[in-house]
Each structure stands twice: as C-alpha cells, then as structure tokens.
C-alpha cells in the first residue's frame, strides 16, 4: 500500500510501469487513469470541476476535466508516450448528497464524467471501462503495467475494472 | 467594494473569518450541551485555510469514514455549511441523544434509519446554532434548508464543499472544533459562502473590501 504514488484532490501524476498510483476518497470528483499500452507507463488525474473556461480562478489546471486530462496526456507524451496507444479508465462522479438546489453544484458529478468523456473523445483516447455515478465515495488504485483499475468503496466488495 | 479572493486572504479578513468560526462553534457547543443535558466544553477551534491536497490529512486521512451533515444556507447570504463528525463520535452522540430520549441505539457499524434521523437532527441543531450566531453578529437574515446526511470516506464527503471552494480558488476554509463532555467528540465545520456572500458577510461586520 505505502509504496503507491499518491495523487491528491485537484492533482495529477505520472506512474511508471511496475508501480501503482492511487487517489483516496473520490466523491463527485473523477479519477482519470491513462495508460500507454505499449510502454505500460501511465498516469492518474483527480479532477474536481468540468470546465476551466466557466471559472475565473482557473490557474490550477489539474482541477478541471478539460485542462487536467490534456495536461496528463501532455506529460505522458513528454515522457515518451504515444497518444495513439493511450487508453483510459474512469471512476468517481458520485452524487454525495441527495439534494442540491445550489445551481452551480447541480449534478457536478455527472457533469464531471461528461466533461472527461468529451475531452478523451477529442484526444481520441478510448475509454475501456468506467465506474461512475451513484451516491458513494471511491478510492482507486491504478496499475499501468496490467492496466488494472481497482475500486474500493465503503461496505462494498473491491472491484477491478 | 472589490471582489473577494480566497487565494489572497489578508490577515484582517482571515481573523474575521476565524472569529466568525469561534463564535459560531461556541454557540453550537451550547446547543449541544442543552441537547444532551450535559456539560459540553469546547476547545479553541482551529481555523485553517487548506490547500485541496491537505484537506484529507487535516482530518485524519482521506479514507477515514465520517458522517457529513450538509445544509444549504439561504437568505441574505447563500452557500452551504457542512458539519463533519468522526464515525465513532457520531455514534457516541447518537447513543447519548437516544438514551436521553429513552430509546435504545442499535450500536452497529451501519446507522439504521432512526439513528440517521437522530444524527440529522443533531446536525440541524448544531448548524442552526452556528448560523444563528452568524446572523446575530451580522444582522443578516440567514436560514437553512433541511439537512442531508452521508456516511462515507472523508475525501468523498469533503469533495462537495471542496468543489464549491474550487469555483473561487484553490483553498478551503475549515474550522475544526473538539467538543468534550466525558469523552472527546471531534467535529469540523465548513462554511462555504457563495462568492458574492463573502463581501456581504465582511461588509456587515464593517469591513469593506
């Protein structure tokens, strides 16, 4: 466990082949795991909000689905990856509380998932699997060597996608 | 009046926000004492402006299981308030409240329906007390919605206020309060005013931006 690379909220990091990378307690945020199928290196982004252009305070590019995913892809390419071989798996985007009439927050989980799908489609990176939505938090662990994306939730069996 | 920016909070605003936290939490502690009909002490609250990456560690780990009570704030200011309790503290509080009402708590790890509504009620009273003192200090009309409750990993619960803060900056303001009677009950308050409400709040306290 302790040797996993840790990604915080509104954060992204690369993970070389042979290692694992994790982000804890994804709620409405989305964990985007990208893998280069040839080098078997990867990376993980923990994005909080769908759209950087909708918000003035947008310096932290890891915070947003649009800029965060692009930045992760850019870093993976810079490290020798080839985008045509990239694949993605995504998890999170839950609705943690049943109500929300705070307009800015309505379905932010769903909107995060949609935004991630959109940017991955733009970048022509296929989504191999996803575990999103519903009303519970998820801790994820990603192992680029095998491509396994392990999802843990409170009171639920561990799931690998 | 300028635009409030949480990334550049100067000392005066921070002190004011801290004081709001202190008084609000103090009032919440008195209500808790009344509710439990016991003496409840409160440690001096810790008020912190945290980077998103530090939030989980500040409360003992992103994957620690906690109970989060979330209430929307309405009236002259808008936003939300969250009251977070460690799972053990939540169970202690529920137990105390239920025995004071002559009921038997379930005691299991998973809260049953009755325990959940008891905890929602506790949250309602505590956040209500907090907001009342805020309203009294500022002369602003502040009301709250019915509370909603989730028991889950801290990081997942905190993603909700963090996302709200994320729309205005890269930090989250958190007030940590420890209530004690016979045992320690650790609770955290997170008040998230919508951006225009910061100016209103600070303005009502005589501080112009």
Interface residues (C-beta under 8 A of the other chain):
Chain A: X8 X9 X10 X11 X24 X25 X26 X27 X28 X29 X48 X49 X55 X57 X59 X60 X63 X94 X96 X97 X98 X99 X100 X101 X102 X104 X105 X108 X135 X136 X137 X138 X139 X154 X155
Chain B: X5 X7 X52 X53 X54 X55 X56 X61 X62 X63 X65 X68 X70 X72 X78 X79 X80 X110 X145 X146 X148 X150 X151 X152 X153 X154 X155 X156 X157 X158 X159 X160 X162 X163 X164 X166 X167 X168 X169 X170 X194
